[in-house]
Every structure is written in structure tokens, then in C-alpha cells.
Amino acid sequence: MSVLARWCFRHRSIVIGAWLLLLAALGGTALSVGSTFSDRYSLPGTESSKATELLATQFQSSSGDRNTIVLHTEGGTVTDPAVRAGVDAALAQIAKVPEVGAVVSPFSRRGSAQISPDRRTAYATVTFTTQSQSLDTANIQKVVDVGSTLRSDTLRVEFGGAAIGRLDKPSTSTAELVGIVAAAIVMLFAFASLLATAIPLVAAVLALGSALFCIDLLTHAMNIGTTAPIIAAFVGLGVGIDYALFVVARYRNGIRAGLVPEEAAVVAMNTSGRAVVFAGGTVAVAMLGLLVLGVGVLSGIALSAAIMVAFAVAVAATLLPALFGVLGTRVLSRRQRARLRREGPRAVNSSDGWARWAEFVQRRPVSLTFVATFIMVVLTIPFFSMRLGSSDAGNNPADTTTRKAYDLLAEGFGPGHNGPLQLVAKAPSAQAAAGLARLEQALKNVPGVASVQAGPAVPGATVRTLQVTPTTSPDSEQTSDLIDTLRDHVIPGYEKHGLTVYVGGQTAVFKDFASVVGAKMPLFVTIVVLLGCLLLMLAFRSLVVPLTAAVMNLLSTGAGFGVVVAVFQWGWGSEALDAGSAGPVESFLPAMMLAVLFGLSMDYEVFLVSRIHEEWLHTGDNDLAVRRGQAATGQIITAAAIIMICVFMAFVFAGMRTIAEFGLGVAVAILLDALVVRTILVPAVMQLFGKWNWYLPKAIDRLLPHVSVEGAAVSVEGAAGPPARNEPDLRTADRRASSSVDSGQ
């Protein structure tokens, strides 16, 4: 890092120009070719996928996503001739929209059941030729535009369905801006310098823009969902600002300690810069662990986030020393520079408050460990009642058309009409068809089934459908249990003479998705934890540090999950967050949150323990190293955590339930990680373990390559004055570090 930092510092114009040129090239290319984001995903081998594939063999035009146009009269009935004439004309136009496969009017014989008993509510079904995630949004918008012409003072028109829901997704650009502004305010308080505050923001925005353009280009090579760049922006803003913050803080300390700008930049990059590279690697590894799940939508998120982290690390490693070369000592405020000239170099590695806190923790390691662990365990308890699934339109914000359509259907027909199950049957013989008829009659007596309706019979077709409407809402646990009952107990008794029946529909797709992800979660967790432990073992030549880090990171993640369950599944405040009513936790959230949180928690672990390890190598005194390390990093880690919390909390209010779940869970976990884990648990436990923190069996030590997170110290010749008080002599540290690392201490 020393050579790279010095080169970037001396050739700052080239480095800055290269980054601007790269951003322009990526942006120009991305804008010229566009992007092809798609939420299409497949679950091969699941019943819902088999149902879709079987339906497509003979009913291609009606095998796609089913949406509704809900009509509700404020006065009169929906069967009034004037209403009926307007609806029929509009539906005729909608039937001609590209990708629309079938339209069923409530006034047709086939749609006679689509009028409520009080004749005030009715709905038309619009079935597309493919699933919602594969549709052109322009065609979806045309359906909405034509249907909206029916609105009047007496007729309400709302739209429901997964495809329509894609149009309801709000922009997250405001949330990104709020996160950046909040981060700027925090850094302004921390640095008291506009220029020092601007550096991390410039670095984060440059990394964010470059990575987002790369993700746009990547959509032409693989399937990436529309949420992938949002999640990547979450991660990118957070780590981009945090990584730059750590390096800038170390550079400012070097300047205030009397180093000339170039040497301060080299020292900052050779210490905090190395930690940034290592921490970024842990985040990327954790995110790429999502690839083992084999689910396309999660793989796209994993690669997008990894690209974002890679750019954040590259910017921190190259652009920051170049900016230091431009700004020099102006990273300090005028008052700070005047004080430096007046009083000379001074120790700035820790504040008195954090030094006192570190001493307080060291005097009470047992009691504080117990209290902190108790807090984390209590917050984790709701996690054990987590129910995975997918929220339906009833969980959408109250002002969206999909939520309004959902409420109208539930009021007029019952909640099950918002998520009917589609049974797709292969009946190759008359005996099989007779068995399907008997199954249809039996389904009407199954508890939890509101109604059963046979699909249109096509002469000569061997594939037939039954629409089963549950008595409960799509996201309810009872509906999930009903699917299991049909698949495991009801349908198998009728599958004779070649009859094969699959339970499909959007509700079944979501349930199967949860099952696929849930089944692979143990493998995913094992891989992420083991890789994280291995990386920490490489960094700190220790068994205890990585094992305790894994346990504490899982505690932070569990507490974050617990809060998500309490708020979104139990409903303790989800309406206040404009995230709808209580419902299941999104199926992909645990894997995604675990990857992000485990990576970000490792960030703070690396920054804290690397500084403790640095002091251990200098002094050989574990107690002193823990105390100095915590005192030196407490303030900056807390500031970094506050920035990360601000970024993620800004997305909680973006109006998207999935994003709100993710943002709140990550923000709470980071808050607990910074205030409880890194401030109390880690130093207390390291105090209790003593020198065992740095134990590594010789057999393992010989097998592992030697990696230095702290880096070899650089010469400080040319610095103005001796090393600052409480700042170790770097030349002496270099000699001690070399001997200590080589011996595996």
C-alpha cells in the first residue's frame, strides 16, 4: 500500500483524471446501450413452476400473470347499462394491448362470478402472456391508462396484481439524497472541516455512480432484478462513506501529529487503507456467498453489491491519496491548522471520553459481558417465530392503487379473491378427466376453500385448470397451510389413470420460493461464517478472535431479524412506517440481510481489532492494547455507524415494504453492533481472554499465508517533530511487528 499511496499522491492529476474518464466512459456506454433489468426468476422442480410450464404447453396466451381491474360504484350498481357499455369498450381496447393474452369481463358468461352479491363491486381479469417480471412496463402502463378512462364521480377504478404492482414502486433517489445529507452532517460534526467532509462524499458518489453504470451493463450479460441496484446503492453509500471516513480520519491524525502530507497519506493508507481493503474483501465474500443459493434474483443482488464494494475499495485505495495530495493540510479547519502552528504536533489518537470508557469496560468485563449479551438475546427472541413468505398488496401503502384494489376485492368478495390458487391438471384420458371432476367436487368441502371454479374447456385439450379461492388472504399462514393440505393430502388421492395435478398461481410461487431459499440457508450460513472466520484468522493469526467475532456478528444479525419480525410480522409499527399491515417477512430477506450484516459487522471488527492488534504488536501487553485500541477507534467507529444508520434508515421511508424491512433490519443491527458489540462485548471478552486472543496453533500457522492488515510501518523522516504522545514510534513498531508476525504471536 505504501508504494501505491505514494504514487497516487505524487501523480494526483493522473489519478483524478483517470477516475473521471472512467466514470464518463462507463456512463456514456451505459446510457447508449440502456439496461435490461428483469425480475424474472425460475424455481425449477417446484410445483408452481411445473404448473406454469404445463399450462404454457396448451394455453400460452393465458399462462402469464393474472391482474384485475376493480370497479366500484358509489351510487347505483356496476350492472347499469351506462357502466357496462363503457367497461366493455375499454376491455376491448385492453385486449389489443401487446402481451395481453386474455381479458374476462364481469359481464360475460365466463365472468359471471366476478360481480359481488351487492352488485356494487366487480372486477375484470387481465391475463398477460408471461409472468409479471418478464413483461414490458410500457404495456402494463397502457392497460392502466385505458382502464383509468372509466373513472368518474360515481365509478371508482383501481388496479391489482403483480404486474400492476411494478408501476407502484416509488423512486429511491430521495432516500439516497437524504442519506448523503445525513452523512455530511455527521462528518461535519466529526471533522469540523468542510473539505474533510467533502472527501468521503466525493469518494462515495464516484464509486456509486461507476458501480451503477457497471450494473446497468451487466444486465445485458445476466438476469438482474430491479431491486439489485437499490440494495447495491444501500451498501455502496454506506461502505463508500465509511471506508473514506476511516482513511481521512487517519490522515488528519497524521497531519496533526506532525507528519508532512505525503507521509501522512502513506501512513494512513498503510494502516487504515489496508484495513479498508481487507474489510471490503470480507463484505464482498459475504455477498458472493448468496451465489450458493442458486436463485437468480439473489445472485444478481450478490454480484451487484460485490461490484459496488469493489469500486468503494478501489476509490479509497487510489483516489483518496490523490485528493490528499491536492488538499494537503487543508483537511484540517483553519482553526485546527492555526492550533497546529501555535502548539505544534499533539496526540490525537483518542478522546478522553473514550479512554475513560475503555478503562470502565476493563474494570467490569464479566458484568458488562452478561448485560450486553442479555440485551442482544432478548432482541433476538422474535427471530425464532419468523414466518417467511411474500407480502401481498394488502401490505402496500394505503395510497397505492394495488392496495385500494385489494381492499375493494376483500370487502366485496372476501380476502381470498386477492390470491386465488390455480390448479393445473394433465388429464390425458376420459378416466383422468373424470377423476379431475371428482377432485373439483371434493375441493369444495376442504376447510379453507371459499369457492372452486373450472377454467374454460378447450376441445381436445389434455390440460385443464381449476381456480381455488381460499377463505383467507394470500399472505396468511392459513393460506400457506391450505397449499400444503392440497398438495400432500387432498390431490394425491385423485391422481390415478394418468391424472397429474399441480398447485400453482402467484401465492404458490411465493411459498415455493420461501421453501427453496429456506432449505439452502444452513449451507449459506455455514459458508459465510467459515469464510469470515478464515479471513480473520489470516489477518490476526488467532483462533479466538474469529470465533468470538462470528458469534457476535450472528448476535447482531439475530437482533436485527428480531426487530424486523416485531415490526413487520407482528405489526408493531409497520403502518407508521407506511409499510402496510402485519405480514410475513420476505423470503429472500434473511439471506440478503445476513450477507450484508455479516460483511458490515466484519468491517467494524477489522477496524477495531486491527488497531488493538497493532498495539499488541507494539507493546505485547493485551490489556493495554485493548484499552488503547478501543480508545483510538471508538469515536470514528461510532461516527461511521451513525452514517451507516442514517443511510439505511433513509430507505425505510421510501414507500417499499421490502426495502423498508431490509433498511430497518440493517440499521438496527448496525446500531447494536456499534453501541453494544464493539463498545462493550468485544473489548470485555478480549479482556477476559487475555493473551489467548492471539493464540494460533503452530500447525495451522505454518499452513496459513501471512497477511498484515496493519502493514509494515513507514519511515517518518521528514516529519515535523517526534512521534506524538501516545503514538508509537513507527520505526520501532516496524521492527517489533516483523518479529511478532513472523512468530505468529
Secondary structure, DSSP 8 states (H G I E B T S, - for coil): -HHHHHHHHHTHHHHHHHHHHHHHHHHHHHHHH----------TTSHHHHHHHHHHHH-GGGSS-EEEEEEEESSS-TTSHHHHHHHHHHHHHHTTSTTEEEEE-TTSSTTGGGB-TTSSEEEEEEEESS-GGGS-HHHHHHHHHHHHTT--SSEEEEEESHHHHHHT----HHHHHHHHHHHHHHHHHHH--HHHHHHHHHHHHHHHHHHHHHHHHHTTTS---TTHHHHHHHHHHHHHHHHHHHHHHHHHHHHHTT--HHHHHHHHIIIIIHHHHHHHHHHHHHHHGGGGG--HHHHHHHHHHHHHHHHHHHIIIIIHHHHHHHHGGGGS-HHHHHHHHHH-----S--HHHHHHHHHHHH-HHHHHHHHHHHHHHHHGGGGG--EE---GGGS-TTSHHHHHHHHHHHHH-GGGGS-EEEEEE--SHHHHHHHHHHHHHHTTSTTEEEEEE----TT-SEEEEEEEESS-TTSHHHHHHHHHIIIIIGGGG--TT-EEEEESHHHHHHHHHHHHHHHHHHHHHHHHHHHHHHHHHHH--SHHHHHHHHHHHHHHHHHHHHHIIIIIS-SSTTTTTS-S---EETTHHHHHHHHHHHHHHHHHHHHHHHHHHHHHHH--HHHHHHHHHHHHHHHHHHHHHHHHHHHHHHHTSS-HHHHHHHHHHHHHHHHIIIIIIIIIHHHHHHHHGGGGG---HHHHHHS----SS------TT-SSS--TTS--HHHHHHHHHHHHHHT-
